[in-house]
Amino acid sequence: MIGVPGCSPGLPLVATRARVATRARLRRDSARADDGNAIVEFLILAMVLLLPLVYAVLAVLRVQDAGYAAAQAAREAARAYTTAPDDSSGRERAVAAADVAMRDHGLILDPGQLSIACTQQPCLTPGQTLWVRIDLVVALPLASGDDPSHPLAGVAVHARHAELVDRYRGTG
């Protein structure tokens, strides 16, 4: 009897070879049964983990973009107001400037989202401070609903800018 490594020395060589062949076939069959499972498991895991992560990143980016848009719109509205010849045209200029700044970021400025305040009337009195505030609600991705002004889920974004009316401004 010839001994085969890993087999009992008392078994005949034919029986030992048959067992070795059977074990090799079982290992090969079990390896074939697992073929492709890693890809399926990766895809399921990727969907479970990556889709929420991608959604969260998109939501944060949308809110951040709206924050930049609101800050820019408030700043431009205050500057446009303080360079106007009078209060009525100042209000018109401020709304137009804020609307342009919001549209640059793909957002729409509703009339109630812009507010202008000043310490005394008229607002364009030299040396006083003018405050412009923009309040808006940003719809989260896939949650805008039918009406863009009332999203299903949104984040409130606020921006405020103070601008000093030029002290040497002519009053006439």
Buried (B, 14 or more C-beta within 10 A) or exposed (E): EEEBEEBEEEBEEEEBEEBBEEEEEEEEEEEEEEEEEEEEEEEEEEEEEEEEEEEEEEBEEBBEBBBBBBBBBBBBBBBBBBBBEEBEBBBEBBBBBBBBBBEEBEBEBBEEBBEBEBEEEEBBBEEBBBBBBBBBBBBBBEEBEEEEEEBEBBBEBEBBBEBEBEEEEEEE
